[in-house]
Amino acid sequence: MQGTDLFRQPAALATLVALAAGTVQAAPPTQLGKPEGQLNIVAWPGYIERGASDKKYDWVTQFEKSSGCQVNVKTAATSDEMVSLMNSSNYDLVTASGDASLRLIYGKKVQEINPALIPSWNTLDKRLQNGSWFTVGGKHYGVPYQWGANFLAYNTKAFKTPPTSWSVVFEPTQLGNGQSNKGKIQAYDGAIYIADAAMYLMAKQPSLGIKDPYELNEAQYAAVLKLLRQQKQLTHRYWHDVTVQMNDFKNEGIVATSAWGYTINTLQGEKFPVEGTIPKEGSTGWADTTMLHAEAKHPVCAYKWMEWSLNKNLQSSLAEWFGSNPVVPAACNTKAPGGSNFCQSNGFDRFDKIYFWKTPTGKCKTQGSCVPYSRWTADYIAIMGGR
Amino acid sequence: MMSYALDKPKTAQRQGPLAALARLLYRRPTLYLVLLLTPPLLWFGAVYLGSLLTLLAQSFFTFDDFTMNVTPEWTLANYRALFDLANLDVVLRTLSMAVSVSLASAVIAFPIAYYMVRYARGWQKGFFYIAVMLPMWASYIVKAYSWTVILAKGGILYWVFGALGLKPLLTALLALPMVGGNSLSTSNLGRFLVFTYIWLPFMILPIQAALERVPVSLTQASADLGATPAQTFRHVILPLAFPGVVAGSIFTFSLTLGDYIIPQLIGPSGLFIGTMVYTLQGSIGNIPMAAAFTAVPVVIIAVYLSIAKRLGAFDAL
């Protein structure tokens, strides 16, 4: 019961947390004390809504009332921004994507959590509970929040029949209208896109023995880079900005590219002939996790939020609002404010075909040693520059 | 009269702590100077030079690939990596863009500045000033984004070329190596247009300031002595206004060298120094390598400024 007493005392807790961060990470708490009255979250824009954008989408007000924790949100536009914000101890929680979560864990910026303190943990999608992007050595470093796929977006006028393979963006292809795809396709401009190419080769050249597109040995990596160099010859440009990409669809004659659900939804909203699909090779995707800062000043409120974030009303509203999938299956049957069938349109049933973003590291599970992310970045920069 | 003159010091001799301080400062000019200069020097030394030196120090730190942590172990590896071909590409790509943007800005800005100084009168002068400055008041991001629309295949530039029947010319331009690309908005040509547009005011104003200082009498004298207008321009106006051109080029050159927004929005996908630093710092947290990359423009600009100083640019600012 010593732990109980400690956690009732915010000052003692702060000391403990500071000690934990300074030396070896201590075990997560086993019991919660009184809420601290405040909670600071780093989140993607649109992730923590209090009804300011649209009154119907509000999942903060009620939490504040029931928990007594005042929620402050700091939005971050990129994973990178999230990582750098978490370098300071002003924040308690972060909604980190898979390409940031392992960096946060290995960088000791976030702490292990105790699922026993989160009653709704058992309602979590079983497919996500032990996701490798937030579970290291059997320890959980956060609670899943939402997930989504990187779709193959294509112009329905250029493709008479929907493309079934990513080959349309990797290999020289003749389109339905007889033209070549050269100069009409795009690729993502982040190094994490190397995994998309690896995923394609995984299906196309089984002899390479790629088991996980984020874990590549030297030979596999070389083959993937070769494919990406071939793709460079075909690209119109590497997309970085969603607005520019939508503009390229409308004005530059782009016919196929990797894209987010948000882009496809928005273009369809403007009656532009575009569709998104998950081809036979599968898709890369993102799964976001609510993670607790290693030196969080309001851990009790943070635990309360992690519990709250799993309720099915929040999950369904958020999935509809953001164009993503809930991490609690029951939310699929919970009516969202807009009344759409979001689980269907956002690919909830195609989970098995999705390889979630995670940061590639030198030490990896499926083989002896892998090419780390720093080399991915360096090489992808070279490829984009035409080398 | 006499008594008046004697009385004056009495009335002037004020009392009180402020007056005492004033007398103290008057008697000790060094103290006065120290008080006056300490705050700006502190600002310059600690905030400006301090952060710059911290940055340079970081560039010698070690980045661990596995944990993605930075450790303060000294290494030259980052600077060695700058000479990797892919990284050299980034430097050369940025440098050549900065040089071409500066040259083009000078060529466009000179006639405008000349007209502003020599021909615009009264309200016209005000109009030109505002016309040159106005774009600087609008958000830089908005301007860069609008250019993505202007340069798009469905955009107004393509339309103009089409309406004039000049599409083949555009296609031929875009087929050129280095300059061209898939379309205007993904070519170096498009990026160059945007850079030149955005930084042009920074070139016009110093040239205009330099031209203001060229006396009209000199050009008249030159004409009286039988020089043709072209000769007057080459031997009188240009040499006298040249420091202004160099001063303007300091802005266009260094602004292009450090920019990281325009290269993201317009042009081919190869990285610029700015976007490279952004990527290194952000997506991998390799701050040492990012710092090493930051040292590149510092060195380039230092060389550039020393050349500019020889050309007298600092007299024209």
Interface residues (C-beta under 8 A of the other chain):
Chain A: T78 S79 D80 E81 V83 S84 D99 R103 Y106 G107 G183 D189 G190 A191 T235 H236 R237 Y238 H240 D241 T243 V244 N247 D248 K250 N251 E252 G253 T359 T361 G362 K363 P372 Y373 S374 R375 T377 A378 D379 I381 A382 M384 G385 G386 R387
Chain B: F63 D65 F66 T67 M68 N69 D84 L85 A86 D89 V90 R93 Y145 T148 V149 A152 K153 G154 G155 N182 S183 S185 T186 Q264 L265 P268 S269 G270 L271 M276 T279 L280 Q281 G282 S283 I284 G285 N286
